[in-house]
Amino acid sequence: PVMPGTLSGTQIDVNLDFTDVYNQAGSNNFGQSVGMSRFTTRFAALFENDDGTPWQARHGMDADTYQATFDAMLSQGFRLTSVAGYSEGRDARFNAVWIKRDGPAFQARHNLTSQQYQATFDDLVARSFRPTTVSGYAINGEARFAAIFEQLPGPEFEARHNLSRAQYQQRFVELASQGFTPLQVSAY
């Protein structure tokens, strides 16, 4: 133990890029990459008693692993029922659940920019798909989205993304007063 402020040990000089306040990255005086994050990844999950339906779940997958797992699960008759993207450092990871069951046609997308997500949303909604899951996260400080859309009927709905805290609260109050119930919220 040393007194705070005492200079002892090996000095390490690091130049950090503070444009992303959540994940600082840079290099040390030897040219080696250095990264720091304010957060340690944590998980929140819901579980229910197993009814015997085959299922698969994966967490912490990078984008390539997620896509390969998605393709493998689909070929085995599993449906993606949940996907959540999250930021880890400057990159993204994915958690997903697949269940072996029939259902309506569905489409799943990930790593969409805000503009790509809106274009996908507009295209799929025009073809009678509804978003059932959306998850916001960041890659290199830029907002990205992962979503599942199912082709099924249902009541009138409204979906929004890229809302500030105040905008979300305002829209929440407006929609609740019109009889809308929130189904899912993803903060990123």
Long-range contacts (C-beta under 8 A, 24 or more apart in sequence): 19-141, 20-90, 20-140, 20-141, 22-87, 22-138, 22-141, 23-87, 23-89, 23-90, 23-141, 25-89, 25-90, 35-89, 35-90, 37-88, 37-89, 41-86, 41-88, 41-93, 43-95, 53-99, 53-100, 53-101, 54-78, 54-99, 54-100, 55-97, 55-98, 55-99, 55-100, 56-97, 56-98, 57-95, 57-96, 57-97, 57-98, 58-94, 58-95, 58-96, 59-93, 59-94, 59-95, 59-96, 60-93, 60-94, 60-95, 61-93, 61-94, 61-95, 61-96, 62-91, 62-92, 62-93, 62-94, 63-92, 63-94, 63-110, 63-111, 66-94, 66-96, 66-110, 67-110, 69-96, 70-96, 70-108, 73-98, 76-100, 79-103, 79-106, 80-106, 80-108, 80-148, 81-133, 81-148, 82-133, 82-148, 83-108, 83-110, 83-133, 83-135, 83-146, 83-147, 83-148, 84-133, 84-135, 84-146, 84-186, 85-110, 85-111, 85-135, 85-136, 85-137, 85-144, 85-145, 85-146, 86-135, 86-137, 87-137, 87-138, 87-139, 87-188, 90-139, 90-140, 90-141, 91-139, 91-140, 92-137, 92-138, 92-139, 92-144, 94-146, 103-150, 104-150, 104-151, 104-152, 105-129, 105-150, 105-151, 106-132, 106-148, 106-149, 106-150, 106-151, 107-148, 107-149, 108-146, 108-147, 108-148, 108-149, 109-145, 109-146, 109-147, 109-149, 110-144, 110-145, 110-146, 110-147, 111-139, 111-144, 111-146, 112-144, 112-145, 112-146, 112-147, 113-142, 113-143, 113-144, 113-145, 114-143, 114-145, 114-161, 114-162, 116-145, 117-145, 117-147, 117-161, 118-161, 120-147, 120-149, 121-147, 121-149, 121-159, 124-149, 125-149, 127-151, 128-152, 128-153, 130-154, 130-157, 131-157, 131-159, 133-184, 134-159, 134-161, 134-184, 134-186, 135-186, 135-188, 136-161, 136-186, 136-187, 136-188, 137-188, 138-188, 143-188
